[in-house]
C-alpha cells in the first residue's frame, strides 16, 4: 500500500488528501447552512464567495517538532549567546534558521540556489561551496551549515554531480573559518548510506573521523527517529557506535576550529 501511495504521489495524486476532502464536504455543507442563516438575519456589508477549504478542520495550530524545527531554534539560540563578529550560513533553511538569526543580527547566506526577495539583515551570495574561493580564506569567526551537506554533489538542487561533494564542501567551510571560530553543523545520522538523488546519511564515527584533526567538539545534540530532541549530550562510545539509535536522525555539532 505504501508503494501505491508513493507512486501516486509522484504523479501529483494524493489519495489521502482526496479522502480527507471527501469527508470534509459533509461538515462544509453543514457549516454553509448555519452561516447562511446567520448572514440572512444580520446586517452585513461583505460580499460572500464560497471557496471550500476542507483539510484544516482538525489541524493543529502549528508544528512544534521535527528535525528542522529543533535544530533551527537550538542553533539560532547558540549564535545569540555566542554573539560572533560575523556569521555566514551555508545553504540552511531561509524560512526557518536564517529568519530566526536575522531577527536579532546580520547573517550572510551562501547557497547554490538563487534566493528571491530581499530581507533586512540577510545578505545573499549565490555560490557553489564545492569550489573554494581563496579570497574568502579565514573570512569569518562563525559559520553554519544545517541539514545541507548531505545533498552536496547529488544534483538534486542543480549542483554538479560529484561523489565527493560532501567532503569538498566541508573542506571549503573549514577554509572559510578563522582559527578559534565556531562551526554550527548538522546533518542526517545513521548507518552510512546514499539515497540518490535525495541525500546521504552519515555515521557519527564517519563525521568524527573527518572532524578529528580540524575541530574540537564543543557541543553535540541530536534528534532521533521518533523526533525527540536531546540537547548537549556526551559523545559516549556507545552513542557513537549506535549512531544514537538513529537510522535517519539529525546530529547537531558545535565545533571550534583548532
Rosetta blueprint (number, residue, H / E / L):
1 X L
2 X H
3 X H
4 X H
5 X H
6 X H
7 X H
8 X H
9 X H
10 X H
11 X L
12 X L
13 X L
14 X L
15 X H
16 X H
17 X H
18 X H
19 X H
20 X H
21 X H
22 X H
23 X H
24 X H
25 X H
26 X H
27 X H
28 X H
29 X H
30 X H
31 X H
32 X H
33 X H
34 X H
35 X H
36 X H
37 X H
38 X H
39 X H
40 X H
41 X L
42 X L
43 X L
44 X L
45 X L
46 X L
47 X L
48 X L
49 X L
50 X L
51 X L
52 X L
53 X L
54 X L
55 X L
56 X L
57 X L
58 X L
59 X L
60 X L
61 X L
62 X L
63 X L
64 X L
65 X L
66 X L
67 X H
68 X H
69 X H
70 X H
71 X H
72 X H
73 X H
74 X H
75 X H
76 X H
77 X H
78 X H
79 X H
80 X H
81 X H
82 X H
83 X L
84 X L
85 X L
86 X L
87 X L
88 X E
89 X E
90 X E
91 X L
92 X L
93 X L
94 X H
95 X H
96 X H
97 X H
98 X H
99 X H
100 X H
101 X H
102 X H
103 X L
104 X L
105 X L
106 X L
107 X E
108 X E
109 X E
110 X E
111 X E
112 X L
113 X L
114 X L
115 X L
116 X L
117 X L
118 X L
119 X L
120 X L
121 X L
122 X E
123 X E
124 X E
125 X E
126 X E
127 X L
128 X L
129 X L
130 X L
131 X L
132 X L
133 X L
134 X H
135 X H
136 X H
137 X L
138 X L
139 X L
140 X E
141 X E
142 X E
143 X E
144 X E
145 X E
146 X E
147 X L
148 X L
149 X H
150 X H
151 X H
152 X L
153 X L
154 X L
155 X L
156 X L
157 X L
158 X L
159 X L
160 X L
161 X L
162 X L
163 X L
164 X L
165 X H
166 X H
167 X H
168 X H
169 X H
170 X H
171 X H
172 X H
173 X H
174 X H
175 X H
176 X H
177 X E
178 X E
179 X E
180 X E
181 X E
182 X E
183 X E
184 X E
185 X E
186 X E
187 X E
188 X E
189 X E
190 X L
191 X L
192 X L
193 X E
194 X E
195 X E
196 X L
197 X L
198 X L
199 X E
200 X E
201 X E
202 X E
203 X L
204 X H
205 X H
206 X H
207 X H
208 X H
209 X H
210 X H
211 X H
212 X L
213 X L
214 X L
215 X E
216 X E
217 X E
218 X E
219 X E
220 X E
221 X E
222 X E
223 X E
224 X L
225 X L
226 X L
227 X L
228 X L
229 X E
230 X E
231 X L
232 X L
233 X L
234 X L
235 X L
236 X L
237 X H
238 X H
239 X H
240 X H
241 X H
242 X H
243 X H
244 X H
245 X H
246 X L
247 X L
248 X L
249 X E
250 X E
251 X E
252 X E
253 X E
254 X E
255 X E
256 X E
257 X E
258 X L
